[in-house]
């Protein structure tokens, strides 16, 4: 009954029953998501999809954020999901390392634009999809990710199916079947981190989840017990699970509220190190840096063990490169992870002088970085809670500044102001047509 | 090097190096596949996809077998793959319970039509894709299927990527990446057997594999070690594997030659029981059947344990229903698995009088069925090798008769004759345009 109960929980949660602070946080997710999607919309992997959809001759149903081209529902979901993940700048559910908005928001935006849905209806579907995704993730964590499943896509496909199903108005049986159809497509491997393949994981999960809901709406039946069956999701995709977490405290506790936003364009586990290296860069002149000794939680080396990155993209998965870039540039944003910058001579020289100490007692949002100067002095920077962590979240002002930084290069100031204003009053929008139109440069 | 070696094996195997008998068997696969695809092209799940592609406004690039509508490359692959699997009448690699042609043929037909490829080029890509699929399947069997992975789609996606990549002319690196992109989409659960969701597994795997090759051709990079990596396919999708099997005896031993064809429209494990019950039906008048005692290999109850099927489709997964239908009708084809026939009064009455004995010493293609008559006599039918098994294969004449049975209702006699003739000389075709046009009624 786990699967059916989750569906009933969703159907028993009208928009006006959702607490105000949850709705506000959902809008932060949308704001952050739109900024990274617009900022990523010219990436090489997005261009590859644009070229594919052109060759396939897809129809022009809905908007591709930040671009003049349009695509059908499924392709727009795929492309917008990819744009929002390419810079590793999307939001994160810290406990499970899940990036849910890059999966769910593309679905509700494409479908909501197509159906002329109201802002409130879109936000409602978004919140329920996020909550389903994150709770399923909790139930199989941490063994799921640890085994090698890229949780963003593997549980994201369920959230996408719920979000799409709610917007489409599916009934209880149809939503249960949509989850079954979603689950038989659950895929995405941690093996792909550091390659271009990982970049489409959220978009593909969103597309598959939307596809599942569209099929269920056409009478396609499925397993009624995808989550809890002996040959279902929890058993096949994790070594330990607690499916009781899926519906526990539904309506009184909200996983969506735990979503954190990234000030830096790489994996969240590296953010404390970046904070510390930026601070050291302010304290110590470039010419005096001798070596760096970084003490980290074990997750850091599990997830960022690329010894010899071959591209700026791969450098995001090397703690050494990220530390060196943060020290010299005082940032770890899109500009740092170009091939040219990541492999600049001073970066390569410092990379060889970084050593890593793994310490189980160090928390995931914590680090200590010790810099040894060329003349043997020790300067330490300790970070208790990285910027963007639960205990040190990005402020609304910082999120808006991030939006401007990512969107301003391609859009005019007026469009950006209008976009921000519309997202902040999202639940009052009659439709999102003007909002998405404003993401495209004239 | 397992993944790269497989790619090299494929690239080192030109069409004219493939033994004549392998090419002939590949054409049997195509013949059988076309018959079941045409025969399944009006199924409810195919109609659902037609309705979805219409709503999405996909372009009309290539043929949907047996139907006047056309679709883009990816949608045609999905729909043709679904048509060919809906009646459980497609071919089988018996050792691994894989149905590869329903995944691979839709890819090479859609892409080959689009690219104006020759029959020889299409057959070449088909054979290499099949061989890759089946060998990867061998390397993770039997633990892969036993855990709950529907091998037809999970390994099929790799074969589809190879087949598409060969037709697209990808180089070594691109083919390796295509396998990576395919592998991160590997999905499909045994949980779905007996539901409509299972019916699209092959089509979706074919679509995902084609998509992977198209992406790789556009410069999308991926893992180079999808099969053998610590977080790769073999480790995540099986508890025991032997990746040495992927390339062992490549070119001298052909898995494709082990493909068997089905005389009956349900799971292969039930075929010996059907043979036996048909024989009993000939020997014993309907009015004298008291009960049936069926002795089977353990796989039969693992895969066909539906206790109370709710549809003709689900009845395919109930050994009791299948036995009763075969006894009364002397067949187990599309007509038997309609809701009306599967739940007819005499079927329901006999279903309650079937008992199953599981015996580890009984082979998968073997059975003994004992019929106890209403006046207490015992009549036994023993089957050593079911029709359609390796040791008792369907003849070419039987395959042609199956083709006529499935295609004749919708097509004229002339089209059917032309189709059969063209498939039998497939490698001599300049293009497949006329062949696929002949699958569509005028």
Interface residues (C-beta under 8 A of the other chain):
Chain A: X44 X45 X48 X51 X52 X55 X56 X57 X58 X59 X61 X72 X73 X74 X147 X148 X149 X150 X177 X180 X181 X183 X184 X185 X186 X187 X188 X189 X190 X191 X192 X195 X196 X197 X198 X200 X201 X204 X211 X214 X215 X218 X219 X220 X221 X222 X223 X225 X226 X229 X230 X231 X232 X235 X236
Chain B: X44 X45 X48 X51 X52 X55 X56 X57 X58 X59 X61 X72 X73 X74 X147 X148 X149 X150 X177 X180 X181 X183 X184 X185 X186 X187 X188 X189 X190 X191 X192 X195 X196 X197 X198 X200 X201 X204 X214 X215 X218 X219 X220 X221 X222 X223 X225 X226 X229 X230 X231 X232 X235 X236
